[in-house]
Amino acid sequence: MDLPPVGLGTMGIDDPGAVETAVDVGYRHLDTAQIYGNEAVVGEGIAASDTPREELTIATKLWVDSLAAGDVAPAAAASLDRLGLGSVDLLYVHRPRGDYDPERTLPALDGLVDDGLVEGVGLSNFEPDQLERAREVLDAPVAAHQVEFHPYFGNRELLADARDHGYPLVAYSPLIGGEAFDDPVLTEIAAAHDTSPAAVAIAWALAHENVVTIPKASSEEHLRANLAARSLELSSAEIERIDDIDRERELYPE
Ligand SMILES: NC(=O)c1ccc[n+]([C@@H]2O[C@H](COP(=O)([O-])OP(=O)(O)OC[C@H]3O[C@@H](n4cnc5c(N)ncnc54)[C@H](OP(=O)(O)O)[C@@H]3O)[C@@H](O)[C@H]2O)c1
């Protein structure tokens, strides 16, 4: 799936105005999930913006208790209802646990694609062997894999899988959930470019092949700054320096 380099992560956003502002300032990929409890908020924000629905990529995720074969279609229908949409562009398996069973869950997701309710099937927080099994079972190609990816957690193996199999890796928590602002290396590189450590963290993520990202932001200032990070170009020496600060710090371990 062709995804814009910077989308909006909406976990924690409970104001439709923030979503509307995001769309108005240029975000075209919005990422929510059943478990965030804000699909209705995201739907309201989309409805309030002037941007036509077809210009937006809307993604949501089925939580681990909605992954039994018979639960997938009703859970997806409930998400569409809350979003106020007839279809979503991406429907993810949020985590491969709980009721997840590749042989049962994934054919149910293929069924939603066949019915036109979902454009692409996404996976999130999968390990390489789980990705391989999913590829074997799914009729639909893997549209995207959403994983934690930031300067403290490089996830090299999953990056290589995305590159080898040609799907986008959607980097979540690209600002290390806020820790990026205190990092000395990011701060120093930001000063050299007269920008913020947030912009440097986003530009670093985007410097990797097949990577797009979804920073969460609520204020117009942060929303605009994160989108503007698309045009920040880091040198290969700077990218390597940031690669080297990886400390296997995972914010969302299993
Ligand atoms: N698939 C999964 O299992 C999974 C897990 C975790 C997250 N995610 C997705 O990834 C998205 C992003 O991850 P995240 O929410 O963990 O964290 P993040 O994007 O790494 O960081 C968000 C934090 O940074 C602040 N911020 C944003 N832009 C800023 C800027 N330019 N300057 C200063 N502060 C800034 C935000 O504050 P303000 O809100 O005040 O702007 C917020 O506190 C989530 O919203 C969600 O969609 C997915």
The ligand as an SDF file (V2000), in Angstrom:
LIG
                    3D

 48 52  0  0  0  0  0  0  0  0999 V2000
    0.3720   -0.8140   16.8460 N   0  0  0  0  0  0  0  0  0  0  0  0
    0.6550   -0.6190   18.1190 C   0  0  0  0  0  0  0  0  0  0  0  0
    0.7180   -1.5710   18.9260 O   0  0  0  0  0  0  0  0  0  0  0  0
    0.9650    0.7820   18.5960 C   0  0  0  0  0  0  0  0  0  0  0  0
    1.5370    0.9870   19.8750 C   0  0  0  0  0  0  0  0  0  0  0  0
    1.8180    2.2980   20.2740 C   0  0  0  0  0  0  0  0  0  0  0  0
    1.5390    3.3660   19.4070 C   0  0  0  0  0  0  0  0  0  0  0  0
    0.9620    3.1290   18.1810 N   0  0  0  0  0  0  0  0  0  0  0  0
    0.6160    4.2450   17.2490 C   0  0  0  0  0  0  0  0  0  0  0  0
    1.7250    5.1440   17.1160 O   0  0  0  0  0  0  0  0  0  0  0  0
    1.2930    6.4660   17.4220 C   0  0  0  0  0  0  0  0  0  0  0  0
    2.4420    7.3030   17.9640 C   0  0  0  0  0  0  0  0  0  0  0  0
    3.0700    6.7210   19.0770 O   0  0  0  0  0  0  0  0  0  0  0  0
    2.9970    7.3010   20.5580 P   0  0  0  0  0  0  0  0  0  0  0  0
    1.6910    7.9810   20.7350 O   0  0  0  0  0  0  0  0  0  0  0  0
    3.3510    6.1780   21.4660 O   0  0  0  0  0  0  0  0  0  0  0  0
    4.1960    8.3280   20.7140 O   0  0  0  0  0  0  0  0  0  0  0  0
    5.0790    9.3400   19.8520 P   0  0  0  0  0  0  0  0  0  0  0  0
    4.4290    9.6820   18.5700 O   0  0  0  0  0  0  0  0  0  0  0  0
    6.4430    8.7660   19.8320 O   0  0  0  0  0  0  0  0  0  0  0  0
    5.1000   10.6210   20.8390 O   0  0  0  0  0  0  0  0  0  0  0  0
    3.9570   11.3440   21.1250 C   0  0  0  0  0  0  0  0  0  0  0  0
    4.2810   12.4230   22.1650 C   0  0  0  0  0  0  0  0  0  0  0  0
    5.1400   13.4110   21.5910 O   0  0  0  0  0  0  0  0  0  0  0  0
    4.5250   14.7160   21.7370 C   0  0  0  0  0  0  0  0  0  0  0  0
    4.8580   15.4870   20.5100 N   0  0  0  0  0  0  0  0  0  0  0  0
    4.4360   15.2370   19.2580 C   0  0  0  0  0  0  0  0  0  0  0  0
    4.9900   16.0870   18.3760 N   0  0  0  0  0  0  0  0  0  0  0  0
    5.8070   16.9130   19.0780 C   0  0  0  0  0  0  0  0  0  0  0  0
    6.6440   17.9930   18.7250 C   0  0  0  0  0  0  0  0  0  0  0  0
    6.7780   18.3740   17.4490 N   0  0  0  0  0  0  0  0  0  0  0  0
    7.3270   18.6190   19.7210 N   0  0  0  0  0  0  0  0  0  0  0  0
    7.2010   18.2360   21.0180 C   0  0  0  0  0  0  0  0  0  0  0  0
    6.3880   17.2140   21.4130 N   0  0  0  0  0  0  0  0  0  0  0  0
    5.7150   16.5450   20.4670 C   0  0  0  0  0  0  0  0  0  0  0  0
    3.0580   14.4550   21.8560 C   0  0  0  0  0  0  0  0  0  0  0  0
    2.4880   15.5270   22.5700 O   0  0  0  0  0  0  0  0  0  0  0  0
    1.1580   16.3030   22.1160 P   0  0  0  0  0  0  0  0  0  0  0  0
    0.0650   15.2960   21.9210 O   0  0  0  0  0  0  0  0  0  0  0  0
    0.9150   17.2410   23.2320 O   0  0  0  0  0  0  0  0  0  0  0  0
    1.4550   17.0200   20.8220 O   0  0  0  0  0  0  0  0  0  0  0  0
    3.0420   13.1530   22.6340 C   0  0  0  0  0  0  0  0  0  0  0  0
    3.2130   13.3930   24.0220 O   0  0  0  0  0  0  0  0  0  0  0  0
    0.1360    6.2440   18.4010 C   0  0  0  0  0  0  0  0  0  0  0  0
   -0.6760    7.3910   18.5270 O   0  0  0  0  0  0  0  0  0  0  0  0
   -0.5630    5.0740   17.7520 C   0  0  0  0  0  0  0  0  0  0  0  0
   -1.3690    5.5150   16.6490 O   0  0  0  0  0  0  0  0  0  0  0  0
    0.6960    1.8590   17.7770 C   0  0  0  0  0  0  0  0  0  0  0  0
  1  2  1  0
  2  3  2  0
  2  4  1  0
  4  5  1  0
  4 48  2  0
  5  6  2  0
  6  7  1  0
  7  8  2  0
  8  9  1  0
  8 48  1  0
  9 10  1  0
  9 46  1  0
 10 11  1  0
 11 12  1  0
 11 44  1  0
 12 13  1  0
 13 14  1  0
 14 15  2  0
 14 16  1  0
 14 17  1  0
 17 18  1  0
 18 19  2  0
 18 20  1  0
 18 21  1  0
 21 22  1  0
 22 23  1  0
 23 24  1  0
 23 42  1  0
 24 25  1  0
 25 26  1  0
 25 36  1  0
 26 27  1  0
 26 35  1  0
 27 28  2  0
 28 29  1  0
 29 30  1  0
 29 35  2  0
 30 31  1  0
 30 32  2  0
 32 33  1  0
 33 34  2  0
 34 35  1  0
 36 37  1  0
 36 42  1  0
 37 38  1  0
 38 39  2  0
 38 40  1  0
 38 41  1  0
 42 43  1  0
 44 45  1  0
 44 46  1  0
 46 47  1  0
M  CHG  2   8   1  16  -1
M  END
$$$$
